[in-house]
Amino acid sequence: MGADPTVAGDLRTAELAARLAAVRARLATAVAAAGREPGEVELLVVTKFFPAADVIRLIGLGERSFGESREPEAGRKIAEVRTNPAVARLGAATSFDMIGSVQTKKVKTVARWSRAVHSVDREKLVVQLSSAAAAALDAGERSAPLRVYLQVSLDGDPARGGVGEAGLAALADTVESSESLELAGLMVIAPLRGSSQQNTSQYWMDQAQRIHHAFRENYPQAVGLSAGMSGDLDTAVAHGSTCVRVGTAILGQRPLLSR
Ligand SMILES: *Cc1c(COP(=O)(O)O)cnc(C)c1O
């Protein structure tokens, strides 16, 4: 890869620029329609399964916040991005969030590179992230507490991950008791299927908003609601999302292997 991927002449860059512009416009429309302020909703660009070169192109196009879901792929990619001369020239402050499930043996490295983990759904993981983030802080590998989103299961399907609403308080209390963690809020993935009444993102995002609202009565600082992907970001914004995680609509279809 001799070419500078931040140069607009590159075909892939032009493709990413067009899709990114469409997503930004869609997001702006949804924010305005909901009577919310621009800047209330972060766009997290999900770059899993795509190479560091694409992340570098997106940085050139002005994006700074990215979502990754697999270790060690993510850690390697981030190191490549951060040492890229074009990125260094821009002096861009980038951040990477972990949005996928975290295996025990990957906790240490994830705690080094991630600004936030969006997929926290069990006590043991909170405890492990807490000590790994503390170690990373001590070692100077990170400079701020690790932000934690508790993933809520909307339909009780264990395959998708997430904890039921009743289990949130216990996890939140453990996060709150840790000095190396910070409670960011809740995360949801809208189920794909349901009964016909439930088979709409409207229905699931309504549930997510209700659960987040109730949660904030006891944890008012947990203002984040990570909700909405390529297919349902508009509905999520209408229901209070503060962070949409968008992959396909910007980067294109992921390789079949990933699904
Ligand atoms: C892959 C992924 C996304 C992005 O989904 P798209 O439909 O490609 O926008 C969002 N959230 C999570 C948790 C993911 O794993």
The ligand as an SDF file (V2000), in Angstrom:
LIG
                    3D

 15 15  0  0  0  0  0  0  0  0999 V2000
  -21.4410   -5.2840   13.5440 C   0  0  0  0  0  0  0  0  0  0  0  0
  -22.1460   -4.5380   14.6020 C   0  0  0  0  0  0  0  0  0  0  0  0
  -22.7650   -3.3060   14.3220 C   0  0  0  0  0  0  0  0  0  0  0  0
  -22.8390   -2.6950   12.9470 C   0  0  0  0  0  0  0  0  0  0  0  0
  -23.9090   -3.2680   12.2440 O   0  0  0  0  0  0  0  0  0  0  0  0
  -24.3110   -2.7770   10.7790 P   0  0  0  0  0  0  0  0  0  0  0  0
  -25.6450   -3.3700   10.5760 O   0  0  0  0  0  0  0  0  0  0  0  0
  -23.2740   -3.3020    9.8540 O   0  0  0  0  0  0  0  0  0  0  0  0
  -24.3520   -1.2910   10.8010 O   0  0  0  0  0  0  0  0  0  0  0  0
  -23.3620   -2.6390   15.3820 C   0  0  0  0  0  0  0  0  0  0  0  0
  -23.3560   -3.1470   16.6420 N   0  0  0  0  0  0  0  0  0  0  0  0
  -22.7760   -4.3190   16.9330 C   0  0  0  0  0  0  0  0  0  0  0  0
  -22.8090   -4.8190   18.3300 C   0  0  0  0  0  0  0  0  0  0  0  0
  -22.1610   -5.0600   15.9270 C   0  0  0  0  0  0  0  0  0  0  0  0
  -21.5860   -6.2300   16.2310 O   0  0  0  0  0  0  0  0  0  0  0  0
  1  2  1  0
  2  3  1  0
  2 14  2  0
  3  4  1  0
  3 10  2  0
  4  5  1  0
  5  6  1  0
  6  7  2  0
  6  8  1  0
  6  9  1  0
 10 11  1  0
 11 12  2  0
 12 13  1  0
 12 14  1  0
 14 15  1  0
M  END
$$$$
